[in-house]
Amino acid sequence: MKLNIFNLNCWLLPVPFSSENRRRLKGIIGLIKKQNPDILTLQEVWLKKDIRKLKKCLPNYRFFHSESKLFNKSGLLFGIKWTPKSFSQSYFKITSTHSKRERIGLKGYQVVEISPGVFVINTQLYAPEAPNEMKITLLQFEEIQRITLGRKAILSGDLNLEEDEFLNSNRVFYYKSPLGFTVAIKNKYCHAVFNKFSHADKTIDYIVSNDKSLVVNPKIFNPVTVSDHYPLSGTFEF
C-alpha cells in the first residue's frame, strides 16, 4: 500500500509578520483537498483560529498540536486520516545564544506512531540568523537523529539546513533529492515583510526515512505559491 505525506511551512505568523494569510490559508486548504494526502506535516501554524479553520475545512483528518488556548507553541500541526497508535510533542532546549525571535516561538518535534512500530516525525529546527547560530540547528538535528534509533521513522519538516549541511551532518536517513528548491527567489513571499530568504535558492525542507523499506520519493510543488516555502510531498510503500 502506498501512503503520501504532504509537508509545508505555512508561514502563518500573526500579521504583520506575514502577509495575505487569509488568502494563502484558503490556497493551502484547496491544495490539500486536491492532493488528498494521507498525512499532513505542517509548520508555522501559530494561531488557534487558523487551526480551527483547517479542522473545519478538512474534516477527514485528525489533527494534533499543542494544547495552549490561543497560541500553538511550536507552530507544528500534524494531520492524519486515521487514529494513530500514539502521539507526543517535545520542545528543544533554549540556549543562551538563541536569538530573540527564536525565543518567542518554541521549536520542537511531534512523534506520531502511525502503525505499530512505524513513526512519522514532524519538526521545524532553529532558523539561524548568524553563522555562529548554525551549531544550534545542528544540535537539534542530532537530537532528532537520536530519537529515531531503534525505530522505523520518517522525518518530515523544515530543517533549516541546506542540502550540503544536511548531507554532512546526516547519519541515519536515506535521502533522495527532490531536484529543486523549496525556497526560491522567484517566490514573491520570500521578499515579503520581514523575510530574509531572498538572497538564494535553496532546499531546507525534507521528507526522509531511516529505513530502506520506507524510502520516500519526494516532489516539490513548484511554483505553487501559498507560502514562502514551496509545498513538498513524499510517497512511500507501507
C-alpha positions in Angstrom: 0.0 0.0 0.0 1.3 3.5 -0.9 0.9 6.4 1.5 1.5 10.1 0.8 2.8 12.8 3.2 2.2 16.5 2.4 4.7 18.9 4.1 4.6 22.7 4.2 6.0 25.5 6.3 2.7 27.5 6.1 4.2 30.9 7.2 1.1 31.7 9.1 2.6 34.1 11.6 0.5 36.8 13.2 0.1 39.9 11.0 2.1 41.9 10.2 4.9 39.3 10.4 3.5 37.5 7.4 1.2 38.6 4.6 -2.0 37.6 2.8 -2.7 35.0 5.5 -6.4 34.5 4.8 -5.8 34.2 1.0 -2.9 31.8 1.5 -4.7 29.6 4.0 -7.6 29.2 1.6 -5.0 28.2 -1.1 -3.3 25.7 1.3 -6.6 24.1 2.1 -7.5 23.9 -1.6 -4.2 22.3 -2.4 -4.6 19.7 0.4 -8.1 18.8 -0.8 -6.8 18.4 -4.4 -3.8 16.3 -3.5 -5.7 14.3 -0.8 -2.6 13.1 1.1 -2.8 10.6 3.9 -0.6 12.5 6.3 0.0 16.3 6.9 3.1 17.7 8.5 2.7 21.5 8.8 4.9 24.1 10.4 4.3 27.7 11.4 0.6 27.4 12.0 0.8 29.6 15.1 -2.8 30.8 15.7 -5.5 28.6 17.0 -8.1 30.3 14.7 -6.1 29.0 11.7 -6.1 25.5 13.2 -9.8 25.7 13.7 -10.2 26.7 10.1 -8.1 23.8 8.9 -10.1 21.4 11.1 -13.4 22.7 9.8 -12.4 22.5 6.1 -10.5 19.2 6.3 -12.8 17.0 8.4 -11.3 13.8 7.2 -8.1 14.4 9.2 -7.4 14.0 12.9 -5.2 16.9 14.0 -2.6 17.1 16.7 -1.0 20.3 18.2 -0.1 21.9 21.5 -2.9 22.4 23.9 -2.5 26.1 24.8 -5.7 28.1 24.3 -4.6 30.9 21.9 -1.1 30.1 20.6 0.3 26.9 19.1 3.6 27.0 21.0 5.7 25.2 18.4 3.7 26.1 15.3 3.6 22.4 14.5 0.4 20.8 13.2 0.1 17.1 12.4 -2.9 15.7 10.4 -3.7 12.0 9.7 -6.7 10.2 8.2 -6.9 7.5 10.9 -6.3 7.3 14.6 -2.6 6.8 15.3 -1.2 4.4 17.9 0.4 7.3 19.9 1.3 11.0 19.8 3.9 13.0 21.7 5.3 16.5 21.4 8.6 17.8 22.7 10.5 21.1 22.6 14.1 21.8 22.1 16.1 23.4 24.9 16.5 27.2 24.7 20.2 28.1 24.9 21.9 31.4 25.9 22.8 32.0 22.2 19.2 31.8 21.0 18.0 34.9 19.1 15.1 36.9 20.4 12.9 35.7 17.5 13.7 32.1 18.3 12.9 32.5 22.0 9.3 33.6 21.2 8.2 30.6 19.1 9.5 27.3 20.6 11.0 24.9 18.1 10.3 21.2 18.7 9.0 18.0 17.2 6.0 15.8 17.1 6.4 12.0 17.1 3.4 10.0 15.8 3.2 6.2 15.7 1.1 5.8 12.5 1.1 2.0 12.7 2.8 -0.4 15.2 6.5 0.3 15.1 6.3 2.9 12.4 6.7 6.6 13.3 6.4 10.0 11.5 8.2 13.0 13.0 7.1 16.5 12.2 9.6 19.2 13.1 11.0 22.7 12.5 14.5 23.3 13.5 16.2 26.6 14.6 16.5 29.2 11.9 20.0 30.7 12.3 20.4 34.5 11.8 24.2 34.4 12.1 26.8 31.8 11.1 27.6 31.0 14.7 24.0 30.0 15.4 24.1 27.1 12.9 25.5 25.0 15.7 22.1 25.2 17.4 20.4 23.9 14.3 22.9 21.0 14.0 22.5 20.1 17.7 18.7 19.9 17.2 19.2 17.7 14.1 21.4 15.5 16.2 18.7 15.1 18.8 16.2 14.2 16.1 18.5 11.5 14.8 19.0 10.1 18.2 15.2 9.7 18.9 14.9 7.6 15.6 17.3 5.0 16.8 15.6 1.6 17.1 12.5 2.8 15.3 11.3 2.8 11.7 10.9 6.6 11.2 10.1 9.1 8.6 11.2 12.7 9.2 9.2 15.4 7.6 9.6 19.2 8.1 11.6 22.4 7.8 15.1 21.5 9.0 16.6 24.9 8.1 19.6 23.0 6.7 20.7 23.4 3.1 21.5 20.2 1.3 25.2 20.3 1.8 24.7 20.9 5.6 22.1 18.1 5.8 24.4 15.6 4.0 27.4 16.5 6.1 25.5 16.0 9.4 23.2 13.2 8.4 24.0 9.8 9.9 20.7 7.8 9.7 18.4 9.0 6.9 18.2 7.8 3.3 17.9 10.8 1.1 16.6 11.3 -2.4 16.9 14.8 -3.7 13.6 16.4 -4.9 15.6 18.1 -7.7 14.5 21.6 -7.0 14.3 24.3 -4.3 11.8 24.6 -1.5 12.7 28.3 -1.0 13.2 30.3 -4.2 13.9 33.8 -5.3 11.0 33.8 -7.7 8.6 33.1 -4.9 7.1 36.6 -4.2 6.6 35.7 -0.5 10.3 35.3 0.0 10.6 39.0 -0.4 7.6 40.0 1.8 7.5 41.7 5.2 10.4 40.5 7.4 11.6 37.7 5.3 15.3 37.2 4.8 15.1 34.3 2.3 15.5 36.4 -0.9 19.3 36.1 -1.2 19.4 32.5 -2.5 17.5 29.5 -3.9 17.8 26.6 -1.5 16.2 23.4 -0.2 15.7 23.3 3.5 12.5 21.2 3.7 12.8 17.4 3.7 10.9 14.1 3.8 13.4 11.3 4.6 13.3 7.9 6.2 15.8 5.9 8.3 14.7 2.5 6.9 15.2 1.2 3.4 11.7 -0.3 3.5 10.2 3.2 3.9 12.3 5.1 1.4 10.4 8.3 0.3 10.2 9.7 -3.2 9.9 13.5 -2.7 8.3 16.0 -5.0 8.3 19.8 -4.8 5.2 21.7 -5.8 7.0 24.4 -7.7 5.8 27.1 -8.3 2.8 26.7 -6.0 2.9 30.0 -4.0 0.8 29.5 -0.9 3.7 30.3 1.5 7.3 31.5 1.5 8.2 27.8 1.1 7.0 25.5 -1.7 5.0 22.5 -0.6 6.7 19.1 -0.6 5.1 15.7 -0.9 6.6 12.2 -0.4 5.2 8.8 -1.3 6.3 5.6 0.3 5.4 1.9 0.3 3.7 0.9 3.6 
